[in-house]
Amino acid sequence: MANYLAQFQAIKNTSDRLVVAVEDVSDLWPSVKEGLEKRLPLKKASLNNKTRNPVYVENLQAEFILTTDSRLRSRFPQEQYLFWFREPYATIVLVSCEDLDEFKTILKPRLKLIVQNEEREWFIVFVSKAHPNNDQATKNAKKVYARLEVDFNTRKRERCCKLDLNGVDASFWEDFDFKIVESIRNTLDRRAQFYEEEIRKMSEQRLMPVWNFCNFFILKESLAFMFEMAHLHEDSLREYDELELCYIETVSTPGKQRDFGGLEHGDDQAALLKPGFKPLSQIVQDDSFREFEFRQYLFARQVKLLFRLGRPLEVVMRGYSFIISFSKTLALHENTLPFCLREVWVISACLAIISSTSSTYDGLAAPDNEKEFYRLHGDLYSLCRIKFMRLAYLIGYGVEIEKSPVNSASLSMLPWPKPSIWPAVPEDASAKVLAKEKLILQANPRMKHFNIQRKQLPLEPSSLLREANRRRASLSVGNLSELIDYRQIDGSGIDGHQKFSPSTTNSMSRTYSGPNLESSLSLDRPMRISEVHVAAEHALENTVTDPDLLKSLSSLEEFEQKYMELTKGAADNYHHSWWKRHGVALDGEIAALCFKHGNYDLAAKSYEKVCALYAGEGWQDLLAEVLPNLAECQKILNDQAGYLSSCVRLLSLEDGLFLAKERQAFQLEVVRLAHSEMKHPVPLDVSSLITFSGNPGPPLQLCDGDPGTLPVTVWSGFPDDITLESLSLTLTNTLNTDEGVKTIKSSDAHILKPGRNVIKLDVPPQKPGSYVLGVLTGQIGNLRFRSHNFSKGGPQDNDDFMSYEKPTRPVLKVLKPRTLVDISAAVSSALLMNELQWLGLIVKPIDYSLKGSLLSIDTGPGLMIDESHTIDINEYAKTMEDKVHAHDSNTITENNTHPLEPKQLYIENGKIALPDWASDTSTTLWFPVHAIDDRMARAASADSPHRQNMVDGMRTIALKLEFGAFRNQIFERTIAVHFTDPFYVTTRVANKCNDGTLLLQATIHSQVKATLCLYDAWLDLQAGFVHVRKENGRPVSSFFPLVISPSSTAGILFSICIDNMAIADQNEVVQAESILNVMYGISGDRSNGAHSPTSLKLGSSDKLFFKVAIALQRPILDPCIAVGFVPFSSNCLRVGQLINMKWRVERLKDLEASPSSSCKDEVLYEVDANPEIWMIAGRTMGHALLSNARGSRTEITVTCMPLVSGHVRPPQLGLPAMDDANISCNPPGPHLVCVLPPTLSSSYCIPA
């Protein structure tokens, strides 16, 4: 079966579609060929896949071939068995007949003979040539077709269809397509089952000696190719996958030694996309194939199917995996392959996969798949780049490769090629050897900016010179020093090329003293590094057949161009994937090459991305390698802002990454630029270098409106002292973000030392809230800087610990507005009116210092302060609640706990400066005040209750206390102080004697919380009254001095009588008032209320005088008008019941005889009622008609309703326009009436 490989491959190359055989019985093919071929490709065919599940195939390709064609001639059974996939999948039998007898005798037997092969899928197409106008021909054609259907159709399947040449019916083509697809499907299922059975049989013989992989391959690929022609690409791909697994298992089986391949010209170029790169017959080896070519062939077939399935992503995934695995396989056979074939093959394979998939990728995949596609492309570019750098290193370009962490990590772990014998130096290569030596000697590593000394990273896993000499077959004996690098080895191999020293040259002069090649090729001498490069380059020229790769390695410029292309390809693809960090890292390699060629702008942009990545990941060691390069680019570009930022970032790195002198150089650059004139000054972010935080401990607490001093800890990362011309800090209110940030400034210069510094900032008054630190800004020279980071110090358990994260612990708390101080009157009881009294003010600080406070006092009208007296201040006694728990005393006194000597202050312009000792304790201020009231007190009748008017004795004092550090706090309050007379007097006539003598009783009521002592009292009577005994107004009995306790009363009796007066003087006498004169003394404490006037010494016997006006009225002997209360018609007055109150008014004498001029033909009345007892339903005031004639009468009626039950005083009728001396009332005084509760309700009753 293996002998048919050439024919098998030829058939595959020529067969790309399914074959449909046409049996032309009636010579109809020329007539129907065009119509049938227009139906191809089949638009939508339903086929069964390998698992017998229906699959809809779009545009199924097929080809009509006549059975008489030579391509369908009969083959030998073995040949037909092998190539059954190219046999027809359906047979169309074309017939035409218009005579029924002819059909029965001739056509039918022939058709039976044609369709007797059961393995053939067939159906009959009856072609009618009858013209539509020829009814007889049409009728005959129908009869023949009906007979045809009877003979060849079955219940399970209809095998006939009719085609009318003169009028094609659309239903025919649908039937035709259905039958041809059905035939193809059945044939495909039968053949697939056959191949599967044969493959199963051969698989069972795999462990037997007769096993032949070539036979298995032909069967397996025949099935895969059949699926491919039927557009069942998934099944075809699965067959190739199984074939690959079977082959790998076959070649992995120990036993016969097989040739690997890869030794022919052009094998260095990967054939991953060229299944026909080599004929299968050329790679046959006994019963199998050479692994090098066959595995690439299988992968190429898989890639072809994947492209037809539209899966470029899977092509890349499989391609990368195949390259990695096949590269490992090449490594196992590296000693038999051409020099560096593995590296060259990987480069060509990666570029081929990249090129093919990039051109077919439409970019319409899902976002995740798209990122994965670009990630794999980046991996392919990166792998190709690493292999390309290895080849360049071998031929001597290693001195020009950037010794970056990325390149070092890639190349230092990549092993050297392992040929059985290292290539020898070709003849006549002395010029090339000298050129390589010159390139090595002239290569000087670039000194980093700031004179940073760093050990260069290695680019080789071990010394190339030692590896090459070890693999030289001609080297048999030599010095140990000749086997290793004769230069000083620092771990970097040839990366640190140095000039030869004289001693080194002498050691080599034993075999080489000039350009003579023969002496240099002495067999007992190891190769030099330049000879290793020349030998490797010569061997690569024999291995590499790709002209583009040869060109890329021909010169340093071409190498750098190809290197840039591969690096950019990898970086760009990584940027489009989710491995963006890989792309950024490769940007650093692009930046290094741009910097080398003077393209500093692009280099700076790439370096910035690399530094941002390393800084974000916290890779400070890598950042220390790249950041100086960025700073150098920025300095060359005169980017002062960027250069400053880079210097700050260098300073902020860990101390161990740079020497002390290097860090000082960074600081000198910062200071130099800060004090220079920058063209475009921008704020510099020093968050990583200057950090800050609040001091440990509780936050600073201020009251609303208070300034303060906030200590802030600032950590400096500069290696030396640095001067800050100004400093400011923002505070953020965490409770109210709408207020924004507040800035506190310090204009003084501060010198920051390395490490911890404590700076105090003045805080102006802030609004209430909790404040955290925001941004630290300041100025270094002409440079503005800012920092928004927070410090860290030592371990967490000491005071230097601070967090890098933004702290939530506030550094400043401004309390909400509250009462910081309280000022109240020391005494709530009344003081003496018209006397100089001590007024006490209690000043209570509430958790706030009153140091330096100033109290302003402004008195209201009727009150004045006597500034000639001093002001007493002493400590305020504790409250009664505190004294209950004391054991020594149960009374409230002053200065009993912490006695302080009373101090005397002075008031100036109404202002008092409080002493410092009173800043934190409650104190009492006593200052003299004088309340003035020019009105004389009047006595009241004992029948009517005394109503004291509190407003008349009220005085106000406006207080304003300015306190705080800058007297910024203001407390204002107006205090009401009650002043009153020492007592009030009520009078009544105690007794009327028959001889006209009256006993007038004057009751004295005390109104102060002090003891009053009455020394004397006399009554100055008004005209019309005289004392009985003609005395000087003294009372009847004398018990003076009379002591009156607080809230007590005392009575004094006067004996008076009415004086006879002339009628002409009567009016003048009525208007006069009597005056009661009282001489008294007061004994009281100023802490309780009224006391002796300030001008008198406490406890002295000086007398005070008080006068009271008493109105005495003569009896009404000749009234003008009489007013009488009309009794109720019913005694049952109830709450809520309307009643009529009536008063009868009668004129007692004529108007002419009346001495009053106010009597007219009408009288003014007014009803006085208590609103809590009575509700008046009518007018309470009005005029009533009353004739001037004597005896005239009138009634005044007012409707009212009682509101409460019980004995209450009824409303009173008064005549305000007439004197009381001219009115006679009945009853003469107030009386009571009884009001019952409402019926069936007690809701109006007043509770007892």
DAWO-V598773 format. One record per run of one state. SS is the DSSP state (h for helix, s for strand, l for the rest). FROM is the first residue (numbers start at 1). TO is the last residue. Records with the same first field share a line. If there is no record, write none. Layout:
SS=FROM-TO  FROM-TO
//
This chain:
l=1-1  15-17  25-28  38-41  49-53  61-61  67-69  73-76  83-83  87-89  96-99  115-121  129-134  153-159  165-169  205-212  230-232  253-279  283-283  286-287  290-290  309-311  333-340  361-366  395-396  401-404  412-429  443-448  452-463  471-479  484-492  497-501  509-516  521-528  544-546  553-555  577-579  597-599  618-619  637-639  653-654  658-659  675-683  686-689  695-699  703-707  717-721  725-725  734-736  740-740  747-749  753-754  764-768  781-782  788-789  791-811  815-820  826-830  833-835  846-853  860-862  866-870  876-879  884-902  906-907  909-910  914-915  919-922  932-936  939-939  942-953  964-968  981-982  993-996  1007-1010  1021-1024  1028-1033  1035-1041  1045-1048  1059-1062  1071-1073  1084-1103  1111-1120  1126-1132  1135-1137  1148-1161  1169-1173  1177-1180  1186-1192  1203-1205  1210-1211  1215-1219  1227-1231  1237-1248
h=2-14  29-37  70-72  77-82  84-86  100-114  135-152  170-204  213-229  233-252  280-282  291-308  312-332  341-360  367-394  397-400  405-411  430-442  449-451  464-470  480-483  493-496  502-508  517-520  529-543  547-552  556-576  580-596  600-617  620-636  640-652  655-657  660-674  737-739  880-883  916-918  1063-1070  1220-1222
s=18-24  42-48  54-60  62-66  90-95  122-128  160-164  284-285  288-289  684-685  690-694  700-702  708-716  722-724  726-733  741-746  750-752  755-763  769-780  783-787  790-790  812-814  821-825  831-832  836-845  854-859  863-865  871-875  903-905  908-908  911-913  923-931  937-938  940-941  954-963  969-980  983-992  997-1006  1011-1020  1025-1027  1034-1034  1042-1044  1049-1058  1074-1083  1104-1110  1121-1125  1133-1134  1138-1147  1162-1168  1174-1176  1181-1185  1193-1202  1206-1209  1212-1214  1223-1226  1232-1236
//
